[in-house]
Amino acid sequence: MKETDYAGWFRRSTPYISAHRGKTFVVFLGGDALAHPNLIHIVHDLALLHVLGVRLVLVHGARPQLDARLPAIEKKNGRRITQATEMSVIGGVLGELRMQLEALFSTGLPNTPLHNVDICVSSGNFVMARPLGIVDGIDHLCTGVFRSLKLQRVTRLLDTESIVLISPHGYSPSGQAFNLVAEDLAAEVSVALQADKLIILDDRACLENAEGERLSSVTPTYLEKELETFGEAGRTRLKALAFAVREGVTKGHLLSFEEDGALLKELFKADGVGTQVVKEQTNSIREANLADVSGIVEIIRPLEESGVLVRRSRDRLEREISNFLVAEIDGVVVGCCAVYAGEDMAELACVVVHQHFRNGGSGIGSGLLLAAERSAKTMGATALFALTTGAQDWFLDQGFLEADVDSLPKSKQSLYNWQRGSKVMTKALH
């Protein structure tokens, strides 16, 4: 990445830094992630989130490590039937993995990302569990399910800027230890904390549609319908994401543990790199204000650089911000347009939707147009006009008609750039 590219990316990440500060993220690291060479980079990225003020709870798994130590262990419906004699082996494996993570967060050599970063990782008997019991006539013995989280204790640790680390086991009031499904535990912990995000790191980069295209956002209902198309581990993780979001967690995320920087790209870029799970998108179209200028600049810049849009300076945008409408999803500006009062015709300009939301039936462009039409009517206009060099098909789809330059208001005719040769599109307002 060029230095200028890095600087630009860092500036554009500022709204996300502000939005994530003070939020609670539960991050699931499966045993496959803990065994991958990219783990050290994941730890560095988690440390960065911590430094930026994110409250982190890490839940780790151990499936491949336990399979290696206990290859003959019986399973039923994806759950181990855990013998009492096997709990000591499981405890040893979990202890090793916990030490591995604690050691990585303790690394502070010069010329490393954690140099001079003092991170406290806290673990303990935070999880209360109960036996799974007899299912389909089979006693699951020391295999358990989540019962409760010592919420006040975990919250207190997060308040003291500790990273909380939870292993996939829990204890009963009688002092018995139980082996838990790590993904289920991560979901239950995120619900108990009413976390802002549950992030699951997987060997898949994202979910895809039938055409092999990335699905940036899905609902729990979609996940539940697609579960049978995935293997055992995949089903467990997707069920966890669906459950967490249904029970109140704001967003779930499925990311790759193999891709370096996937966590940062997902959290600090508008379009992300993985798949997020949301109960429903929070969309709105509203009048713009000065705080939206940076977001508008970000989405119009590529079209200005390609010559599709006439360049607007930041100063001009700030002066004309009262003419702009913005579309936002979950607080992030993803589209804009401007409406300028005229004689009987108002001008519609700078209609832009972030490239990630232009396809897939988002309806953002149509929504902006409807809001622009309402705004033009309040100005007393009876028609809209727009000048375009490449989007005439979209305007035609929205009920515009192609017209001559002579149909423009007199004041605009004299300003028409014949060299640019823009198409004139008009629409009557009813």
C-alpha positions in Angstrom: 0.0 0.0 0.0 1.3 3.4 -0.9 1.8 5.9 1.9 -0.9 8.2 0.5 -3.3 5.2 0.2 -2.6 4.3 3.8 -3.2 7.9 5.0 -6.5 8.0 3.1 -7.6 4.7 4.5 -6.7 5.8 8.0 -8.7 9.0 7.6 -11.7 7.2 6.2 -11.6 4.8 9.2 -12.1 7.6 11.7 -15.9 7.3 11.9 -15.6 3.6 12.7 -13.0 4.2 15.4 -15.4 6.6 17.1 -18.4 4.2 16.6 -16.5 1.2 18.0 -15.0 2.9 21.1 -16.6 1.6 24.3 -18.5 -1.2 22.5 -18.4 -4.8 23.6 -17.3 -7.4 21.1 -17.3 -11.2 21.7 -14.7 -12.8 19.4 -14.7 -16.6 18.8 -11.4 -18.2 18.0 -11.8 -21.9 17.2 -9.1 -24.5 17.6 -8.4 -24.3 13.9 -7.7 -20.5 14.2 -5.4 -21.1 17.2 -3.4 -23.6 15.1 -3.1 -21.3 12.1 0.1 -19.2 11.4 -2.0 -16.1 11.1 -3.0 -16.3 14.8 -0.2 -13.8 15.7 -1.6 -11.2 13.3 -5.1 -11.8 14.7 -3.7 -11.1 18.2 -2.1 -7.9 17.0 -5.4 -6.8 15.5 -7.3 -7.6 18.7 -4.7 -5.7 20.6 -5.3 -2.7 18.3 -9.0 -2.9 18.9 -8.3 -3.0 22.7 -6.1 0.1 22.5 -8.8 1.9 20.5 -11.2 1.3 23.4 -13.1 -1.8 22.3 -14.2 -4.1 25.2 -13.1 -7.6 24.2 -14.3 -11.0 25.4 -12.5 -13.9 23.7 -14.0 -17.3 23.6 -11.8 -20.0 22.2 -12.4 -23.5 21.0 -10.3 -26.7 21.0 -12.0 -29.1 18.6 -8.9 -30.2 16.4 -6.7 -30.3 19.5 -9.1 -32.5 21.4 -9.6 -34.7 18.3 -5.9 -35.3 18.3 -5.7 -36.2 22.0 -9.0 -38.1 22.2 -9.4 -39.6 18.7 -11.8 -42.3 19.9 -14.2 -40.0 21.7 -17.8 -40.7 20.8 -20.0 -37.9 19.4 -23.8 -37.5 19.1 -25.3 -34.7 17.0 -22.0 -32.8 17.0 -21.5 -33.0 20.8 -18.9 -35.1 22.5 -20.0 -37.7 25.0 -17.5 -36.8 27.6 -16.4 -39.4 30.1 -15.3 -38.2 33.6 -11.9 -39.8 33.0 -11.4 -37.6 29.9 -12.0 -34.3 31.7 -8.4 -34.2 32.9 -7.1 -34.5 29.3 -9.6 -31.8 28.2 -8.5 -29.6 31.0 -4.9 -30.0 30.0 -5.6 -29.0 26.4 -7.7 -26.0 27.4 -5.0 -24.9 29.8 -2.3 -25.1 27.0 -4.4 -23.1 24.6 -5.2 -20.5 27.3 -1.5 -20.1 28.0 -0.7 -19.8 24.3 -3.1 -16.9 24.0 -1.9 -15.2 27.2 1.7 -15.5 26.0 0.9 -13.9 22.6 -0.9 -11.0 24.3 2.2 -10.6 26.6 4.7 -10.2 23.7 6.2 -6.7 23.8 9.6 -6.9 22.0 10.8 -3.7 20.2 9.7 -3.4 16.6 6.6 -5.5 17.2 3.0 -4.2 17.3 2.6 -4.9 21.1 5.7 -3.0 22.1 4.9 -0.8 25.1 1.3 -2.1 25.1 0.3 -3.5 28.5 -2.6 -5.8 28.1 -4.1 -7.8 30.9 -5.9 -11.0 29.9 -8.2 -12.3 32.6 -9.8 -15.8 32.8 -11.6 -17.7 35.5 -14.7 -19.6 36.5 -17.0 -17.1 34.8 -19.3 -19.7 33.3 -21.9 -21.8 35.2 -23.1 -25.0 33.4 -25.4 -27.9 33.8 -25.3 -31.4 32.4 -26.8 -31.9 29.0 -28.2 -35.1 30.4 -29.9 -38.0 28.5 -30.7 -37.1 24.8 -32.3 -39.8 22.6 -31.5 -42.4 25.2 -27.8 -41.5 25.5 -26.3 -40.1 28.6 -23.8 -37.4 27.6 -22.1 -37.6 31.0 -19.7 -34.7 31.5 -20.9 -32.8 28.4 -22.8 -29.8 29.5 -24.7 -26.7 28.3 -24.4 -23.1 29.3 -26.4 -22.1 32.4 -25.3 -18.5 33.3 -22.5 -16.0 33.1 -21.1 -14.3 36.2 -22.0 -11.0 34.5 -21.0 -8.6 37.2 -17.5 -10.1 37.4 -17.0 -10.0 33.7 -18.3 -6.5 33.4 -16.0 -5.3 36.2 -13.0 -6.8 34.4 -14.0 -5.1 31.1 -14.4 -1.8 33.1 -10.8 -2.1 34.2 -9.6 -2.5 30.6 -8.9 -6.2 30.8 -9.5 -8.6 27.9 -11.6 -11.4 29.2 -10.7 -14.9 28.0 -13.2 -17.7 28.3 -12.5 -21.4 27.7 -15.2 -23.9 26.6 -16.0 -25.4 30.0 -18.2 -24.5 32.9 -19.0 -25.5 36.5 -22.0 -26.5 38.4 -22.9 -25.3 41.9 -21.8 -28.7 43.1 -18.3 -28.1 41.7 -18.5 -30.5 38.7 -16.8 -29.4 35.5 -18.5 -29.8 32.1 -17.2 -29.7 28.6 -19.1 -27.2 26.4 -19.5 -26.6 22.7 -17.4 -23.5 22.2 -19.5 -21.8 19.5 -22.7 -22.2 21.5 -20.8 -20.8 24.5 -19.6 -17.7 22.5 -23.2 -17.1 21.4 -24.6 -17.4 25.0 -21.9 -15.1 26.4 -22.6 -12.5 23.7 -26.3 -12.6 24.6 -25.7 -12.4 28.3 -23.5 -9.4 27.8 -25.9 -7.9 25.2 -22.8 -7.4 23.1 -22.6 -5.1 20.2 -21.0 -7.8 18.0 -20.3 -11.5 18.0 -17.4 -12.2 15.6 -16.7 -15.7 14.5 -13.4 -16.4 12.8 -13.7 -19.3 10.3 -11.8 -21.0 7.5 -14.3 -19.4 5.1 -13.8 -15.7 4.1 -17.6 -15.1 3.8 -20.8 -16.7 2.7 -21.6 -16.7 -1.0 -24.7 -16.8 -3.2 -25.3 -19.3 -6.0 -23.2 -17.2 -8.4 -20.2 -17.3 -6.1 -20.6 -13.6 -5.1 -20.0 -12.5 -1.5 -23.0 -12.0 0.7 -22.1 -9.0 2.7 -25.2 -9.1 4.9 -27.7 -11.8 5.7 -30.5 -12.4 8.3 -30.8 -15.2 10.9 -33.7 -16.6 8.8 -31.4 -16.9 5.8 -28.8 -18.7 7.8 -31.3 -21.2 9.3 -32.5 -22.0 5.8 -29.0 -22.7 4.5 -27.6 -24.7 7.4 -27.9 -28.1 5.8 -25.6 -27.0 3.0 -22.7 -26.7 5.4 -20.6 -29.3 7.3 -20.9 -30.0 11.0 -18.5 -27.2 12.2 -20.0 -24.7 9.7 -23.6 -25.4 10.9 -22.5 -25.0 14.5 -21.0 -21.6 13.9 -23.8 -20.3 11.7 -26.4 -21.4 14.2 -24.5 -19.6 16.9 -24.5 -16.4 14.8 -28.2 -16.7 14.1 -29.1 -17.4 17.7 -27.0 -14.5 19.0 -28.6 -11.9 16.7 -32.1 -13.2 17.3 -31.5 -12.8 21.1 -30.4 -9.2 21.0 -26.8 -9.0 19.8 -26.6 -6.1 17.4 -24.6 -7.8 14.7 -22.8 -11.1 14.0 -19.8 -11.4 11.7 -18.3 -14.3 9.9 -14.7 -13.7 8.9 -11.6 -15.6 7.7 -8.9 -16.4 10.2 -6.6 -17.1 7.3 -6.7 -13.7 5.7 -4.3 -11.2 7.2 -6.1 -8.1 8.4 -9.6 -9.5 7.8 -10.8 -8.3 11.2 -9.7 -4.7 10.6 -11.0 -4.6 7.0 -14.4 -5.8 8.2 -14.7 -3.3 11.1 -13.1 -0.2 9.5 -14.3 -0.3 5.9 -17.9 0.5 4.7 -18.2 -2.7 2.6 -16.2 -5.0 4.9 -14.7 -8.3 3.7 -16.8 -10.9 5.4 -20.5 -11.6 6.0 -22.5 -9.8 8.7 -25.6 -11.1 10.3 -28.3 -8.5 11.1 -31.8 -8.8 12.3 -32.8 -6.0 10.1 -31.0 -3.1 8.4 -31.5 0.3 9.9 -31.9 2.4 6.8 -32.8 6.1 6.7 -32.8 9.0 4.2 -32.5 12.4 5.7 -31.3 15.9 5.2 -27.5 16.2 5.3 -25.5 18.1 7.9 -21.8 19.2 8.2 -21.0 16.0 10.0 -21.9 14.1 6.8 -19.4 15.9 4.5 -16.6 13.3 5.1 -19.0 10.5 4.2 -20.2 12.3 1.0 -16.6 12.9 0.0 -15.8 9.2 0.4 -18.6 8.0 -1.9 -18.3 10.6 -4.6 -14.5 10.7 -4.9 -14.2 7.6 -7.2 -16.8 9.0 -9.6 -15.0 12.4 -9.6 -11.7 10.7 -10.4 -13.2 8.7 -13.2 -14.8 11.9 -14.7 -18.4 10.8 -14.2 -19.1 13.6 -11.7 -17.8 17.1 -11.8 -15.4 17.7 -9.0 -16.7 19.5 -5.9 -14.3 20.8 -3.3 -14.8 20.2 0.3 -15.4 23.9 0.9 -18.2 23.8 -1.8 -19.8 20.8 -0.2 -19.8 22.5 3.2 -21.4 25.6 1.7 -24.0 23.6 -0.2 -24.7 20.9 2.5 -28.2 22.2 3.1 -29.0 21.1 -0.5 -27.9 17.5 0.1 -29.8 14.4 1.2 -28.0 11.3 2.5 -28.9 7.6 2.8 -27.3 5.8 5.7 -27.3 2.2 6.9 -26.5 1.6 10.5 -25.2 5.2 10.9 -22.8 5.0 7.8 -23.5 7.3 4.8 -23.9 5.0 1.7 -25.6 7.4 -0.7 -26.4 11.0 -1.4 -28.0 13.5 -3.8 -28.4 17.2 -4.1 -31.5 19.3 -5.0 -31.1 22.9 -6.1 -34.1 25.2 -6.4 -34.7 26.7 -9.8 -37.5 28.5 -11.7 -40.2 25.9 -12.2 -37.6 23.1 -12.5 -35.4 22.0 -9.6 -32.0 20.4 -10.4 -31.2 16.9 -9.2 -27.4 16.5 -8.9 -24.7 14.3 -7.4 -26.9 11.1 -7.2 -24.4 8.5 -5.9 -24.8 5.2 -4.1 -21.8 3.5 -2.6 -20.6 0.8 -5.1 -21.2 -2.0 -2.6 -24.9 -1.1 -2.5 -25.7 -0.4 -6.1 -26.8 -4.0 -6.9 -28.9 -6.5 -5.2 -32.1 -4.5 -5.0 -31.1 -2.2 -2.1 -33.5 0.5 -3.4 -31.2 3.2 -2.0 -31.1 5.2 -5.3 -34.9 5.1 -5.7 -35.3 6.1 -2.1 -33.0 9.1 -2.5 -35.0 10.1 -5.7 -38.3 10.0 -3.8 -36.9 12.2 -1.0 -35.5 14.5 -3.7 -38.9 14.8 -5.4 -40.5 15.7 -2.1 -37.9 18.3 -1.4 -38.3 19.8 -4.9 -42.1 20.1 -4.4 -41.5 22.0 -1.2 -39.4 24.4 -3.2 -42.3 25.0 -5.5 -40.9 23.1 -8.5 -43.2 21.3 -10.9 -40.4 19.2 -12.5 -36.9 17.9 -11.9 -34.0 17.9 -14.3 -30.6 16.1 -14.2 -27.5 16.2 -16.3 -25.7 12.8 -16.7 -22.9 11.3 -18.8 -23.4 7.7 -17.9 -26.5 7.0 -15.9 -29.3 7.8 -18.4 -30.6 4.2 -18.3 -31.1 4.5 -14.5 -32.9 7.9 -15.0 -35.1 6.4 -17.7 -36.0 3.5 -15.3 -37.0 6.1 -12.7 -39.5 7.8 -15.0 -37.3 10.5 -16.5 -37.4 11.5 -20.1 -34.5 12.6 -22.3 -34.8 16.2 -23.4 -33.0 19.0 -25.2 -30.8 21.6 -23.7 -33.5 24.1 -24.6 -35.8 22.5 -22.1 -33.5 23.6 -19.2 -34.2 26.8 -17.3 -32.7 29.8 -19.0 -30.1 30.2 -16.2 -28.8 26.7 -16.7 -28.8 26.8 -20.5 -26.1 29.5 -20.4 -24.0 27.3 -18.0 -24.4 24.1 -20.0 -21.0 22.5 -20.8 -21.1 21.5 -24.5 -17.7 19.9 -24.2 -18.9 17.5 -21.5 -22.0 16.7 -23.6 -24.2 15.6 -20.7 -27.6 14.1 -21.4 -30.5 16.2 -20.2 -33.1 14.1 -18.2 -36.4 15.6 -17.0 -39.3 14.4 -14.9 -42.6 16.0 -14.1 -43.6 16.1 -10.5 -47.2 15.2 -9.8 
